[in-house]
Amino acid sequence: MAATGRKHLLVRDFNHFITCYLCRGYLIKPTTVTECLHTFCKSCIVQHFEESNDCPKCGIQVHETNPLEMLRLDNTLEEIIFKLVPGLREKEEQQELEFWRKNQPKENGQESLRRQRLPDGGGDGGVCADDGGDDGEDGDYHRSDPQIAICLDCLQNTGQSGESSVTDLMKRFIRCSSRVTVGTIKKFLSLKLKLPSSYELDVLCNGEIMGRDHTLEFIYMTRWRLHGENTYPMVLEYRPRIDFG
């Protein structure tokens, strides 16, 4: 009986599906033109539409006046690409963070994120400390890290069980190391809200779901401060994970 072998596929076998027609690199923030379903890097297609209203691949007119309205982010494809290409997610996040560090505006004499500190709130900082609360026995952990203040707001959405068991925190303002990840914030919320370990939360900034490996510094530099009207502290929202199944 002949053994059936499984064909070993390489990343380059999928390059046709995961590279951008415009820059020829891997698709970063893949964005699809809804009129023709061609997908490009978000920055590439946005830049292209500054000069033209036509799809760069097939030539169809996307919109008479505002082709940007016909763009949709493809988060599923983005996750597939990150799984296919080892290290791509980390590389892009690092490059994006470095870009915003170099181009950080000096408006109103504000100092950089690494020099920002909170007003006195009681203690010198744990990983996540309620503003004005007790840091506990782990109070020295990440004490020397740059600190950042965040506000955690609850979005009352219906989640996995058909009803929302997520409520507002008694203290919405907390102080954290800027190196804390969204995953840690989720654990903090689960602990404070006494949620079961199987309960999943989404954490959002400006309406965009944040990845669990994103640090607060990364979110601040690349999401929050992009909106000129936003002020300090940074506001993150949380809600039950929505089941689209």
C-alpha positions in Angstrom: 0.0 0.0 0.0 1.5 3.3 -1.1 1.9 5.9 1.5 0.1 9.1 0.9 2.4 12.1 1.3 1.3 15.7 2.2 2.7 18.4 -0.1 4.9 20.8 1.7 4.0 24.4 0.8 6.2 27.4 1.1 5.3 31.0 1.9 6.3 31.9 -1.7 3.6 29.6 -3.0 1.0 32.1 -1.5 2.8 35.3 -2.5 0.4 36.0 -5.3 -2.5 36.2 -2.8 -0.7 38.1 0.0 1.4 40.7 -1.8 0.4 44.2 -2.7 0.1 45.1 -6.5 1.4 48.6 -5.8 4.4 48.1 -3.6 5.1 44.4 -4.2 5.5 43.8 -0.5 3.4 41.8 1.9 -0.1 43.3 2.4 0.0 45.6 5.5 -3.5 46.5 6.8 -5.0 44.8 3.7 -7.7 47.0 2.3 -10.2 45.9 -0.3 -11.9 48.0 -3.0 -15.6 47.0 -2.7 -16.3 47.7 -6.3 -13.9 45.2 -7.8 -12.6 43.3 -4.7 -9.0 43.9 -5.3 -6.9 44.3 -2.2 -3.9 46.5 -1.5 -1.9 47.8 1.5 -4.0 50.5 3.2 -1.3 53.2 2.8 -0.7 52.3 -0.8 -4.3 52.5 -2.0 -5.1 55.6 0.0 -2.0 57.3 -1.6 -3.1 56.1 -5.0 -6.6 57.6 -4.6 -5.1 61.0 -3.9 -4.3 61.1 -7.6 -6.9 58.8 -9.2 -10.4 57.5 -8.7 -9.7 54.2 -10.6 -8.6 50.8 -9.3 -4.8 50.6 -10.0 -5.1 46.9 -10.9 -8.2 46.7 -13.2 -8.9 50.3 -14.0 -12.5 50.4 -13.0 -13.8 53.7 -11.7 -14.3 53.1 -8.0 -16.2 56.3 -7.2 -16.8 59.6 -9.1 -15.7 61.9 -6.3 -14.6 60.0 -3.1 -13.2 56.5 -3.8 -12.0 56.3 -0.1 -15.7 55.5 0.8 -15.4 52.2 -1.1 -12.5 50.8 0.9 -12.9 48.1 3.6 -10.2 46.7 5.9 -9.8 42.9 5.7 -8.8 41.9 9.3 -9.2 38.2 8.5 -6.7 38.4 5.6 -4.3 40.4 7.9 -4.3 37.6 10.5 -3.8 35.0 7.8 -0.7 36.9 6.5 0.7 37.3 10.0 0.4 33.6 10.5 2.0 32.7 7.2 4.9 35.1 7.5 6.9 34.6 10.8 7.9 37.9 12.5 6.0 40.2 10.1 3.6 41.4 12.7 6.4 42.3 15.2 8.5 43.9 12.4 5.6 46.2 11.2 4.7 47.2 14.7 8.3 48.1 15.5 8.6 50.1 12.3 5.3 51.9 12.9 6.3 52.8 16.5 9.7 54.0 15.4 8.0 56.2 12.7 5.7 57.9 15.2 8.6 58.4 17.6 10.6 60.2 15.0 7.6 62.3 13.8 6.1 63.0 17.2 4.8 66.6 17.2 6.0 69.1 19.9 2.7 70.8 20.2 2.0 72.9 23.3 5.5 72.0 24.5 4.4 68.5 25.4 7.2 66.1 26.1 7.5 62.7 24.7 5.6 59.7 26.1 8.7 58.3 27.8 8.9 61.5 29.9 5.3 61.8 30.8 4.3 61.0 34.4 1.0 61.1 36.2 -0.1 63.5 38.9 0.5 62.0 42.4 -2.0 59.2 42.7 -0.6 57.2 45.6 2.5 55.0 45.1 5.1 54.8 42.4 3.4 52.3 40.2 2.6 48.6 39.6 1.8 47.0 36.3 -1.8 48.2 36.7 -2.7 50.3 39.7 -6.1 51.9 40.4 -5.6 55.6 40.5 -5.2 56.4 44.2 -5.3 52.7 45.2 -2.8 50.4 46.9 -0.3 48.8 44.6 0.0 45.7 46.8 3.0 43.5 47.3 3.9 43.8 43.5 4.1 47.6 43.8 7.8 47.6 42.7 7.2 45.5 39.5 7.9 47.7 36.5 8.4 50.6 38.9 11.2 52.1 36.7 9.2 51.8 33.5 7.7 54.9 31.8 4.2 55.3 33.2 1.0 56.1 31.4 -2.5 57.0 32.6 -5.5 55.3 30.9 -9.3 55.5 31.3 -11.2 52.2 30.9 -14.7 52.8 29.7 -17.3 50.0 29.4 -19.3 49.6 26.1 -22.6 48.0 26.9 -22.7 45.5 24.0 -24.4 42.1 24.0 -21.7 39.4 23.9 -21.2 35.7 23.9 -24.0 34.7 26.2 -26.6 36.9 24.7 -26.5 39.4 27.6 -24.0 41.8 28.9 -22.4 40.9 32.2 -19.7 43.5 31.9 -20.2 46.6 33.9 -18.3 49.8 34.6 -15.3 49.7 36.9 -15.6 51.5 40.2 -12.3 53.3 39.4 -12.0 53.8 35.6 -8.6 55.7 35.8 -5.6 53.5 36.2 -1.8 54.0 36.0 0.3 51.4 34.2 3.7 50.7 32.8 3.7 51.8 29.2 5.0 48.3 28.3 1.8 46.6 29.6 0.0 44.7 26.9 -3.7 44.5 26.0 -3.6 40.9 27.2 -2.6 42.2 30.7 -5.4 44.8 30.6 -7.9 42.0 29.8 -6.7 40.0 32.8 -6.9 43.1 35.0 -10.5 43.7 33.8 -11.5 40.1 34.4 -10.1 40.2 37.9 -11.8 43.5 38.8 -15.1 42.5 37.2 -14.9 39.0 38.6 -15.5 37.4 35.2 -15.1 33.6 34.6 -11.8 32.6 33.1 -13.6 31.5 29.9 -15.1 35.0 29.3 -13.6 36.9 26.4 -13.3 40.7 26.2 -12.4 43.0 23.4 -10.4 46.2 24.1 -10.8 49.0 21.6 -9.1 52.4 20.9 -11.0 54.9 18.8 -13.4 52.0 17.8 -10.7 49.7 16.6 -10.1 46.3 18.3 -6.6 46.1 19.7 -4.4 43.0 19.5 -3.6 41.3 22.8 0.2 41.8 22.2 -0.1 45.5 21.6 1.6 47.6 24.3 0.0 50.7 25.7 2.9 52.7 24.3 2.3 51.3 20.9 -1.4 52.1 21.0 -0.8 55.6 22.3 1.8 56.4 19.6 0.0 54.9 16.6 -3.7 55.1 17.5 -4.6 57.6 20.2 -2.5 60.5 19.4 -3.3 60.4 15.6 -6.5 62.2 16.5 -5.7 65.8 17.3 -8.7 66.3 19.5 -7.6 63.5 21.9 -6.1 64.4 25.2 -4.3 62.7 28.0 -5.2 60.3 29.6 -5.8 57.8 26.8 -9.2 56.2 26.7 -9.6 52.5 26.1 -13.0 50.9 25.8 -13.9 47.3 26.6 -16.9 45.1 25.8 -17.8 41.4 25.7 -16.4 39.7 22.7 -19.1 39.7 20.0 -19.8 36.3 18.5 -20.5 36.7 14.8 -21.2 33.0 14.5 
